[in-house]
């Protein structure tokens, strides 16, 4: 008997050890997050950090590694041992760049009234009073330079007394400033506008600061849209990203090169938009990433220089994954980060000769090998205007086509951001599918990667063709026998949240439940409270008080979710960040209040310290558990 019990115990233990798991919220928030720090000076090693969520402390623990560029074993190191080539040290090794905040204007009460040191008031006389998740306090980030071994206090401000930002708010970093190859000049990005002009414009420019004369020249003065990400080739040519249209944050992003006073647009004739780029080592081409057919891939474009030849764009990589960043070119390979809907980013090398990948890092390999993964399918659906639309369909692990599954229509935000092979720690398709849901994720109108015309079609038409695209996608997939048509839901954030709130009034009983996170509920109050006014000006076509503007009036009336609340009849979960100044708090509060007053089953998840995203680990877990609890209750 003892022998039999021992055999059974061994078998059970063995089966448990080999049993696969599926993703759950706690497992998602144990995934390691890799970030490349840079290359060694001789390009023999890649240095990277790995962040691991610490749920108990509500933060992240960070460790550091180096790995040979050619592949091999990663070695754990101390942060100070990451000997990364420092772009902020001048090429001649004598000076160093950095940025810090400089107080220029008195806005806080404690600056205006020195005797009232406990006051917490702000006094504004113009716009740009807040941005993303912070109120303006009269301080501006400025770029400084100093002798490489000197104290920061000896540094020189290249924009003394100027009330402008460099790096740019809210996400700019040291990619916004670089040295010239001769170490005599500093090139930096800034939007030198104030007040209303700042809030209604996207006109950032690239400036050249001459160290000897302390004079500044605007080298992109003729362009009225974004000019960003300046980078020099080793040959001395300067490249940057450029959008033409002022106020249009999702305009076509082109690669511009300036050399010997001559500017060339290398991607003008290419029907796409550039995400990020790197010069080739020899300066004859640029490598870049861009959305294409629901993925982010590697591309290259030749730089003709003085030669009379047209630039030619070539797609280098193909597959159902995203290239999430280009690190460097080393020995005819590109070092990149890559991932997909089932995998967080890892470091890869890409052989330029045979177009093959080699995985270099493996921080999450063992983790994913212990999971049953969802199946990701690519589908094409015919829209109401007879276009072909890509739709991602994510099926649960161990999918059984003979069963019926609850199904969620996912509405992407942006509104002009790609629905690619991304890996989110909030809107994570792997997690959703692993909880037993089919996900339908359409590349509806407004998505880059399907041509400029498709990308621009959503502007000024938020409630138009794109809504038909959503319904075409869910209706098509719902024909499958494994979709439970009595258990359909719609979910999304930002513009995706707007989509859910708008669909709530027009879905004609398709959906049994809805979830909207930081979604636009009232386009009029959105235009009146959002901090980046250029966004609503462009996407809504104007101001709500301009009664003669038919395009704007359509946005503020017909395409306004608040005007369709009388037709709401579906349970809805509203999620709202307290420090979201992009889609401010009144949007979520008003939507929840409307649902409650109409007697509709509804819930409000309020996150007072989160912005347009959810960044704190414990809040993120609350978000996930409330998300799935709501679906369990209502679907």
C-alpha positions in Angstrom: 0.0 0.0 0.0 2.8 2.4 0.9 4.4 1.6 -2.4 1.2 2.4 -4.3 0.7 5.7 -2.4 4.3 6.6 -3.2 3.8 5.9 -6.9 0.5 7.9 -7.0 2.2 10.8 -5.2 5.1 10.8 -7.7 2.6 10.7 -10.6 0.5 13.5 -9.2 3.5 15.7 -8.4 5.0 15.0 -11.9 1.7 16.0 -13.6 1.4 19.1 -11.5 5.0 20.1 -12.3 4.4 19.7 -16.1 0.9 21.2 -16.2 0.7 24.4 -18.1 -0.8 27.6 -16.7 -2.6 30.4 -18.4 -2.0 34.1 -17.9 -3.7 35.9 -15.0 -3.3 39.4 -13.5 -0.7 38.4 -11.0 1.3 36.6 -13.5 1.1 39.5 -16.0 2.5 41.8 -13.2 5.4 39.5 -12.7 6.6 39.8 -16.3 10.1 41.2 -16.6 10.5 44.4 -18.6 13.6 44.9 -20.5 15.1 48.3 -21.5 18.2 48.7 -23.6 20.6 51.2 -22.1 23.1 51.3 -25.0 26.2 49.7 -26.5 29.8 49.6 -25.3 32.2 51.9 -27.0 33.6 49.0 -29.0 30.1 47.7 -29.8 31.0 44.3 -28.4 28.3 44.3 -25.7 24.8 45.5 -25.1 23.9 46.9 -21.7 20.3 46.6 -20.6 18.1 46.9 -17.5 15.3 44.6 -16.3 12.5 45.9 -14.2 10.4 43.5 -12.1 7.2 44.8 -10.5 7.3 44.8 -6.7 3.7 44.6 -5.7 4.3 44.8 -2.0 6.3 48.0 -2.3 4.2 49.3 -5.2 7.2 50.0 -7.4 9.8 48.2 -9.5 13.1 46.5 -8.7 15.8 47.0 -11.3 18.7 44.8 -12.2 21.4 45.4 -14.9 23.0 43.1 -17.4 25.4 43.0 -20.3 25.4 40.5 -23.2 27.7 40.0 -26.1 26.5 41.6 -29.3 27.2 38.3 -31.2 25.1 36.4 -28.7 26.0 34.5 -25.6 25.4 34.4 -21.8 24.1 37.5 -20.1 26.1 38.7 -17.1 24.6 40.6 -14.2 26.4 43.8 -13.4 26.1 46.9 -11.2 24.5 50.0 -12.7 27.8 51.9 -12.6 29.5 49.1 -14.6 27.2 49.7 -17.6 29.9 51.5 -19.7 27.5 52.8 -22.3 28.8 55.2 -24.9 27.5 58.6 -23.7 25.9 60.7 -26.5 25.8 63.7 -24.2 29.6 64.1 -24.1 30.9 66.1 -27.0 32.8 64.3 -29.7 36.0 65.9 -28.6 35.4 64.7 -25.1 35.6 68.1 -23.4 31.9 69.1 -22.7 28.8 67.4 -21.5 25.1 68.1 -22.0 22.3 67.6 -19.5 18.9 69.2 -18.7 17.2 70.5 -15.6 14.3 72.7 -14.5 14.8 76.5 -14.3 12.4 78.9 -12.5 11.4 81.7 -14.9 7.8 82.8 -14.0 6.1 83.4 -10.7 2.8 81.4 -10.8 2.6 79.7 -7.4 1.3 81.7 -4.6 4.4 81.0 -2.5 6.4 82.8 -5.2 4.0 85.7 -5.6 3.4 86.2 -1.8 6.5 85.4 0.1 4.8 85.9 3.5 2.1 83.3 2.7 4.3 80.2 2.8 1.4 77.7 3.4 -0.7 78.8 0.4 -1.1 76.3 -2.4 -2.8 78.5 -5.0 -1.7 79.1 -8.6 -2.4 82.3 -10.6 -2.5 82.0 -14.4 -2.9 84.7 -17.0 -2.6 82.5 -20.0 -3.0 78.9 -21.3 -0.5 76.1 -20.9 -1.6 76.0 -17.3 -1.3 72.2 -17.1 0.0 69.4 -19.3 -0.6 65.6 -19.1 -0.6 65.1 -15.3 1.1 68.2 -13.9 0.2 71.8 -13.4 2.6 74.5 -14.7 4.5 76.1 -11.9 6.7 78.6 -13.7 9.6 76.2 -14.2 10.9 75.1 -17.6 13.3 72.3 -18.6 16.4 73.7 -20.2 19.5 72.2 -21.8 22.8 73.1 -20.2 26.5 72.3 -21.1 29.5 72.3 -18.9 33.1 71.1 -18.8 33.0 67.3 -18.6 34.5 67.2 -15.1 32.9 70.4 -13.7 30.1 70.7 -11.2 26.6 71.3 -12.6 26.5 74.8 -11.0 29.1 76.0 -13.5 27.0 74.9 -16.5 25.7 77.3 -19.1 21.9 77.5 -20.0 21.5 77.6 -23.8 18.0 79.3 -23.4 18.6 81.8 -20.6 15.4 83.4 -19.3 13.3 81.8 -22.1 9.9 80.5 -21.0 10.1 77.5 -23.3 10.8 73.8 -22.8 13.6 71.6 -24.0 13.2 68.7 -23.7 9.6 68.9 -24.7 6.7 68.2 -22.3 5.4 65.7 -21.3 7.7 62.9 -22.5 10.8 64.5 -23.9 14.2 63.3 -22.8 17.8 63.6 -24.0 16.8 62.5 -27.5 15.7 66.2 -27.8 19.3 67.5 -27.8 22.6 66.4 -29.5 26.1 67.6 -30.3 27.3 68.6 -33.7 30.1 66.3 -35.0 32.6 69.2 -34.6 31.6 69.8 -30.9 31.0 73.5 -31.7 27.2 73.5 -31.7 24.2 72.0 -29.8 21.1 71.1 -31.7 17.9 70.9 -29.6 14.1 70.7 -30.0 11.7 73.3 -28.6 8.3 74.8 -29.2 9.0 78.5 -28.7 5.5 79.6 -28.2 3.5 80.8 -25.2 0.0 80.7 -23.8 -2.8 80.0 -26.3 -0.3 79.7 -29.1 1.5 76.9 -27.3 -1.7 75.0 -26.5 -3.0 75.2 -30.0 0.1 74.4 -32.0 2.4 71.5 -32.7 5.1 73.7 -34.2 8.3 72.4 -32.6 11.5 73.4 -34.3 15.1 72.3 -34.2 17.5 75.0 -33.1 21.3 75.3 -33.5 23.1 76.9 -30.6 26.7 78.1 -31.4 28.9 77.8 -28.3 31.5 80.3 -29.4 29.0 83.1 -30.2 26.1 82.0 -27.9 23.7 82.6 -30.8 20.8 80.5 -31.8 19.5 79.7 -35.3 16.1 78.0 -36.1 17.0 75.5 -38.8 13.4 74.3 -39.4 11.7 77.7 -39.4 9.8 77.1 -42.6 8.0 74.0 -41.3 4.9 74.6 -39.2 4.4 71.1 -37.7 6.5 68.9 -35.6 10.3 68.7 -36.1 11.8 66.1 -33.7 14.5 63.6 -33.1 17.6 65.2 -34.7 20.5 62.8 -35.4 23.8 63.2 -37.2 25.4 60.6 -39.5 29.1 60.0 -39.1 29.5 61.9 -42.4 28.0 65.0 -40.9 24.5 64.9 -42.5 21.7 65.8 -40.1 18.4 63.9 -40.1 15.1 64.4 -38.2 11.4 63.6 -38.2 9.0 66.1 -39.6 5.3 66.6 -39.8 4.0 69.4 -42.1 0.7 70.4 -40.6 0.5 72.7 -37.6 -1.9 71.3 -34.9 -2.0 67.8 -36.4 -0.2 65.5 -34.0 -0.7 62.4 -36.2 0.3 63.8 -39.6 2.5 61.8 -41.9 6.0 61.6 -40.2 8.7 62.0 -42.8 12.5 61.6 -42.7 14.3 64.8 -43.6 18.1 65.1 -44.2 20.0 68.4 -44.2 23.6 68.6 -45.6 25.5 71.5 -47.0 22.4 73.7 -46.8 20.3 71.3 -48.9 17.2 69.5 -47.4 15.8 66.3 -48.8 12.6 64.5 -47.8 13.5 60.9 -48.1 10.0 59.4 -47.5 7.8 62.0 -49.3 6.7 59.6 -52.0 6.3 56.6 -49.6 2.7 55.9 -48.4 3.5 55.5 -44.8 4.6 57.3 -41.6 7.9 56.8 -39.7 8.0 55.8 -36.0 11.8 56.0 -35.3 15.1 55.8 -37.1 18.8 55.2 -37.0 21.6 56.2 -39.4 23.6 53.4 -41.0 27.2 53.4 -39.9 28.4 54.5 -43.3 25.8 57.3 -43.6 24.4 56.0 -46.9 21.0 55.0 -45.6 18.7 55.3 -42.7 16.9 52.4 -40.9 13.5 53.0 -39.5 10.4 51.4 -38.0 6.9 51.9 -39.3 3.5 50.3 -39.0 2.4 48.0 -41.8 -0.6 45.7 -42.0 -1.1 45.5 -38.2 2.6 45.1 -37.3 5.7 47.3 -36.8 8.5 46.4 -39.1 12.0 47.4 -40.1 12.5 49.5 -43.2 15.5 51.3 -44.9 15.8 54.3 -47.2 18.9 55.2 -49.1 20.3 58.7 -48.7 21.3 59.9 -52.2 23.3 63.0 -51.0 24.4 65.0 -54.1 23.6 62.1 -56.4 20.7 62.6 -58.8 18.7 59.6 -57.7 15.4 59.1 -56.0 15.3 57.7 -52.4 13.9 54.1 -52.3 12.1 52.7 -49.3 12.6 49.0 -48.7 10.8 46.8 -46.1 13.5 44.7 -44.4 11.5 42.5 -42.0 8.3 40.6 -42.2 6.2 38.6 -39.7 3.5 38.8 -37.0 5.6 40.8 -34.5 6.5 44.4 -33.7 10.0 45.8 -33.9 9.8 48.1 -30.8 13.1 49.9 -31.2 16.4 50.0 -33.2 19.5 50.1 -31.0 22.5 50.1 -33.3 24.1 48.7 -36.4 26.9 46.3 -35.7 28.8 44.1 -38.2 26.1 44.1 -40.8 23.4 43.4 -38.2 20.8 45.6 -36.5 20.3 45.3 -32.8 16.6 45.7 -32.1 13.9 45.0 -29.5 11.1 42.8 -30.7 7.9 41.3 -29.3 4.3 40.3 -30.1 0.9 39.9 -28.5 2.0 36.9 -26.5 5.5 38.1 -25.6 7.0 41.2 -23.9 10.1 42.7 -25.6 13.4 40.9 -25.9 16.7 41.9 -27.6 17.4 40.5 -31.1 19.9 40.9 -33.8 18.7 41.1 -37.4 21.0 40.0 -40.2 20.8 42.5 -43.0 22.2 40.0 -45.5 19.7 37.2 -45.1 17.0 39.1 -43.2 17.0 36.6 -40.3 16.6 37.2 -36.6 18.6 35.8 -33.6 17.3 36.2 -30.1 19.9 37.6 -27.8 18.2 38.2 -24.4 15.8 35.7 -22.8 14.6 37.3 -19.6 11.0 35.9 -20.0 11.6 32.7 -22.0 11.2 30.3 -19.1 8.1 32.2 -17.9 6.3 32.0 -21.2 7.4 28.3 -21.7 5.2 27.5 -18.7 2.1 29.1 -20.1 -0.5 27.9 -22.6 -0.6 30.8 -25.1 -3.6 32.2 -27.0 -3.7 31.8 -30.7 -3.5 35.1 -32.8 -5.3 35.0 -36.1 -5.2 37.6 -38.9 -8.5 38.1 -40.7 -9.7 40.5 -43.4 -13.3 41.9 -43.3 -15.1 43.9 -46.0 -16.3 47.2 -44.6 -19.6 49.0 -45.5 -17.8 51.1 -48.1 -16.3 48.0 -49.6 -12.7 48.3 -48.2 -10.6 45.5 -46.9 -9.9 45.9 -43.2 -7.5 43.8 -41.1 -8.9 42.4 -37.9 -6.9 40.6 -35.3 -8.8 37.8 -33.6 -7.2 36.4 -30.4 -8.5 33.0 -29.4 -8.2 31.5 -25.8 -5.5 28.9 -25.0 -6.6 25.4 -25.8 -9.3 26.8 -28.0 -12.1 24.4 -28.9 -14.1 25.4 -32.0 -17.0 23.2 -30.8 -17.5 25.5 -27.8 -19.1 28.9 -27.6 -17.1 31.8 -26.1 -17.9 35.3 -24.9 -16.4 37.8 -27.3 -15.0 41.3 -26.8 -14.7 44.0 -29.4 -11.6 46.0 -28.6 -11.6 49.7 -29.6 -8.0 51.1 -30.0 -7.1 54.6 -28.7 -5.2 57.3 -30.4 -7.3 57.7 -32.4 -4.4 57.4 -34.9 -2.1 54.9 -33.2 -1.4 51.4 -34.7 -3.2 48.3 -33.5 -0.2 46.2 -34.0 1.5 43.3 -32.2 1.8 45.4 -29.0 2.1 44.0 -25.5 0.3 46.1 -22.9 0.2 45.6 -19.2 -3.3 46.9 -19.1 -5.0 46.1 -22.4 -3.3 42.8 -22.6 -4.9 40.5 -25.2 -3.0 37.5 -23.9 -4.5 38.0 -20.5 -8.0 38.6 -21.8 -8.0 35.5 -24.0 -6.5 33.4 -21.2 -9.5 34.3 -19.1 -11.7 32.6 -21.7 -12.6 35.6 -24.0 -12.2 35.9 -27.7 -10.9 39.3 -28.7 -11.8 41.1 -31.9 -9.4 43.9 -32.6 -10.1 45.8 -35.9 -7.6 48.0 -37.7 -10.4 50.4 -38.3 -10.2 53.8 -40.0 -7.5 55.9 -38.4 -4.8 53.3 -38.1 -1.3 53.8 -39.6 0.1 51.0 -41.6 -2.6 50.9 -44.3 -1.7 54.1 -46.2 -1.9 57.7 -45.4 -5.5 58.1 -46.7 -6.8 55.3 -44.3 -4.9 56.9 -41.4 -6.3 60.3 -42.0 -9.9 59.2 -42.6 -10.8 59.4 -38.9 -10.0 63.1 -38.5 -13.2 65.2 -38.1 -15.2 61.9 -38.5 -15.0 60.3 -35.0 -18.6 59.0 -35.1 -18.8 58.2 -38.8 -17.3 55.4 -40.9 -15.1 54.2 -38.1 -18.2 53.1 -36.1 -19.4 51.1 -39.1 -15.9 49.6 -39.2 -16.2 48.4 -35.6 -19.7 46.9 -36.2 -18.5 45.3 -39.5 -15.7 43.6 -37.5 -17.8 42.2 -34.7 -20.6 41.2 -37.0 -18.3 39.3 -39.2 -16.6 37.4 -36.5 -19.9 36.8 -34.7 -20.9 34.6 -37.6 -18.5 32.0 -36.4 -20.2 29.1 -34.6 -17.8 29.4 -31.6 -18.9 33.0 -30.8 -21.7 33.3 -28.3 -23.8 36.1 -29.8 -25.6 36.5 -26.5 -22.3 37.4 -24.7 -20.7 40.2 -26.7 -18.9 43.1 -25.1 -17.1 46.3 -26.2 -14.1 47.7 -24.4 -11.5 50.5 -24.9 -9.6 53.5 -23.6 -9.1 57.1 -24.7 -10.5 57.3 -28.2 -11.4 53.7 -27.6 -13.3 54.8 -24.5 -15.1 57.4 -26.7 -15.9 54.6 -29.1 -17.5 52.5 -26.4 -19.5 55.5 -25.1 -20.6 56.4 -28.6 -21.5 52.7 -29.4 -23.5 52.6 -26.2 -26.1 54.7 -28.0 -26.1 53.1 -31.5 -25.1 49.4 -31.1 -28.7 48.2 -31.4 -28.5 45.6 -28.6 -25.4 43.9 -30.0 -23.5 44.2 -26.8 -24.3 42.9 -23.3 -21.7 44.9 -21.5 -19.4 47.8 -22.0 -16.1 49.1 -20.4 -14.8 52.6 -21.1 -11.5 53.9 -19.6 -10.7 57.6 -19.8 -13.1 58.0 -22.7 -14.5 61.2 -24.2 -18.1 61.4 -23.1 -18.9 65.0 -24.1 -16.9 66.5 -27.0 -17.9 70.0 -25.9 -16.5 69.8 -22.4 -13.5 67.8 -23.7 -12.6 70.7 -26.0 -13.1 73.1 -23.0 -10.8 71.3 -20.6 -8.2 69.2 -22.4 -4.7 70.7 -22.2 -3.6 70.0 -25.8 -6.1 72.2 -27.6 -4.5 71.6 -30.9 -5.8 68.0 -30.7 -9.5 68.9 -30.4 -9.2 71.8 -32.8 -7.9 69.5 -35.5 -9.9 66.4 -34.8 -13.2 68.2 -34.1 -12.7 70.7 -36.9 -13.0 73.8 -34.9 -14.7 75.3 -31.8 -18.1 74.5 -30.4 -19.2 78.2 -30.5 -18.7 78.5 -34.2 -22.2 77.8 -35.4 -21.3 78.3 -39.0 -18.7 75.6 -39.0 -20.7 72.5 -40.1 -17.8 70.1 -39.5 -17.3 71.2 -35.9 -21.0 71.3 -35.2 -21.2 67.7 -36.3 -18.5 66.7 -33.9 -20.2 68.6 -31.0 -23.7 67.3 -31.8 -24.2 64.2 -33.9 -20.8 62.6 -33.0 -21.1 63.6 -29.3 -21.9 60.5 -27.0 -23.7 62.7 -24.5 -26.4 63.4 -27.1 -27.2 59.7 -27.4 -27.5 58.8 -23.7 -31.3 58.5 -24.1 -30.7 55.3 -26.0 -28.3 53.8 -23.4 -29.5 50.4 -22.2 -26.3 48.4 -21.5 -24.4 47.8 -18.3 -21.2 49.9 -18.3 -18.0 50.1 -16.3 -16.4 53.6 -16.3 -12.7 53.9 -15.3 -11.2 57.4 -14.8 -7.8 58.7 -13.8 -7.8 61.7 -11.4 -4.7 63.2 -12.9 -5.7 62.7 -16.6 -5.6 66.2 -18.1 -5.7 64.8 -21.7 -9.3 63.4 -21.1 -10.1 65.2 -17.9 -12.1 63.8 -14.9 -15.4 65.3 -15.8 -15.7 63.0 -18.8 -15.7 59.8 -16.6 -17.8 61.3 -13.8 -20.5 62.6 -16.2 -20.7 59.2 -18.0 -21.1 57.3 -14.7 -23.7 59.8 -13.4 -25.7 59.6 -16.6 -25.8 55.8 -16.4 -26.8 55.9 -12.7 -29.5 58.4 -13.3 -30.9 56.3 -16.2 -31.0 53.3 -13.9 -28.4 51.3 -15.8 -26.2 48.9 -14.0 -22.9 50.7 -13.8 -19.7 51.0 -11.8 -17.0 53.7 -11.5 -13.4 52.8 -10.9 -11.7 56.0 -9.9 -7.9 56.2 -9.7 -7.0 59.5 -8.1 -3.3 59.4 -8.6 -3.2 57.9 -12.1 -3.0 59.9 -15.3 -4.2 58.8 -18.8 -2.5 55.5 -18.0 -2.2 53.2 -14.9 1.4 53.0 -13.8 1.4 51.9 -10.2 1.6 48.1 -9.8 -1.1 47.8 -7.1 -3.5 50.1 -9.0 -2.9 48.1 -12.1 -3.9 44.9 -10.3 -7.0 46.6 -9.0 -7.7 47.6 -12.6 -7.4 44.0 -13.8 -9.5 42.5 -11.1 -12.3 45.0 -11.5 -12.1 44.6 -15.3 -12.6 40.8 -15.1 -15.0 41.0 -12.1 -17.3 43.3 -14.2 -17.1 40.9 -17.2 -18.0 37.9 -15.0 -21.0 39.8 -13.5 -22.4 41.1 -16.8 -21.2 38.8 -19.6 
